[in-house]
Amino acid sequence: IVEALNKGEIPSTGSLVEVFNKAILERCLKLYSEGISNIQLPLPQDVLQHAHEEAKAGALKAFEQQHFGRHHAKQSVMQLEDEINK
């Protein structure tokens, strides 16, 4: 069993959590993108910033409600924030 785990033939708990969190992360990024794409431009910068913050908060809240594992979730939250801030 250990040899199969080391070869990646049997998924570890961590890798399963990463797969689940990746799918959740993608859905949350889509949620953010949909929120931002509904904005009618042009807008004053402060209004646009507020819309960004609301969409970001919604995506992070959705991730927080759905994620698996504390350690892996922290990494995924950082990745989600990085993707949003691009």
C-alpha positions as a Python dict, from the first residue, in 0.01 Angstrom:
ca = {
    (1, 'I'): (0, 0, 0),
    (2, 'V'): (280, 243, 90),
    (3, 'E'): (453, 176, -241),
    (4, 'A'): (128, 238, -432),
    (5, 'L'): (74, 562, -238),
    (6, 'N'): (427, 677, -315),
    (7, 'K'): (376, 606, -685),
    (8, 'G'): (53, 804, -681),
    (9, 'E'): (-157, 501, -770),
    (10, 'I'): (-376, 554, -464),
    (11, 'P'): (-479, 913, -402),
    (12, 'S'): (-380, 1049, -63),
    (13, 'T'): (-621, 1245, 153),
    (14, 'G'): (-429, 1562, 71),
    (15, 'S'): (-450, 1510, -303),
    (16, 'L'): (-824, 1440, -283),
    (17, 'V'): (-875, 1758, -82),
    (18, 'E'): (-674, 1953, -340),
    (19, 'V'): (-890, 1817, -622),
    (20, 'F'): (-1212, 1909, -441),
    (21, 'N'): (-1082, 2253, -347),
    (22, 'K'): (-963, 2317, -703),
    (23, 'A'): (-1316, 2258, -833),
    (24, 'I'): (-1457, 2487, -563),
    (25, 'L'): (-1192, 2749, -642),
    (26, 'E'): (-1288, 2742, -1010),
    (27, 'R'): (-1656, 2789, -923),
    (28, 'C'): (-1570, 3080, -694),
    (29, 'L'): (-1358, 3246, -964),
    (30, 'K'): (-1652, 3207, -1201),
    (31, 'L'): (-1879, 3366, -939),
    (32, 'Y'): (-1639, 3661, -911),
    (33, 'S'): (-1612, 3695, -1290),
    (34, 'E'): (-1989, 3689, -1332),
    (35, 'G'): (-2026, 3959, -1067),
    (36, 'I'): (-1770, 4181, -1234),
    (37, 'S'): (-1898, 4119, -1587),
    (38, 'N'): (-2240, 4258, -1491),
    (39, 'I'): (-2088, 4601, -1423),
    (40, 'Q'): (-2183, 4868, -1675),
    (41, 'L'): (-1881, 5084, -1757),
    (42, 'P'): (-1773, 5359, -1739),
    (43, 'L'): (-1788, 5406, -1362),
    (44, 'P'): (-1604, 5625, -1115),
    (45, 'Q'): (-1301, 5446, -973),
    (46, 'D'): (-1441, 5429, -619),
    (47, 'V'): (-1763, 5266, -743),
    (48, 'L'): (-1565, 5017, -950),
    (49, 'Q'): (-1340, 4940, -651),
    (50, 'H'): (-1647, 4884, -433),
    (51, 'A'): (-1795, 4645, -692),
    (52, 'H'): (-1464, 4456, -706),
    (53, 'E'): (-1451, 4428, -326),
    (54, 'E'): (-1811, 4302, -310),
    (55, 'A'): (-1752, 4043, -583),
    (56, 'K'): (-1428, 3934, -416),
    (57, 'A'): (-1596, 3906, -75),
    (58, 'G'): (-1875, 3698, -229),
    (59, 'A'): (-1626, 3462, -392),
    (60, 'L'): (-1423, 3425, -72),
    (61, 'K'): (-1738, 3367, 134),
    (62, 'A'): (-1856, 3099, -110),
    (63, 'F'): (-1515, 2931, -89),
    (64, 'E'): (-1514, 2949, 291),
    (65, 'Q'): (-1853, 2777, 304),
    (66, 'Q'): (-1753, 2495, 69),
    (67, 'H'): (-1381, 2418, 112),
    (68, 'F'): (-1224, 2106, 257),
    (69, 'G'): (-931, 2091, 497),
    (70, 'R'): (-783, 2383, 689),
    (71, 'H'): (-424, 2370, 556),
    (72, 'H'): (-518, 2313, 194),
    (73, 'A'): (-792, 2574, 219),
    (74, 'K'): (-542, 2842, 323),
    (75, 'Q'): (-335, 2770, 14),
    (76, 'S'): (-645, 2773, -205),
    (77, 'V'): (-767, 3104, -56),
    (78, 'M'): (-431, 3259, -139),
    (79, 'Q'): (-458, 3120, -492),
    (80, 'L'): (-815, 3252, -524),
    (81, 'E'): (-707, 3599, -412),
    (82, 'D'): (-411, 3592, -653),
    (83, 'E'): (-639, 3500, -943),
    (84, 'I'): (-892, 3770, -851),
    (85, 'N'): (-621, 4034, -821),
    (86, 'K'): (-481, 3963, -1169),
}
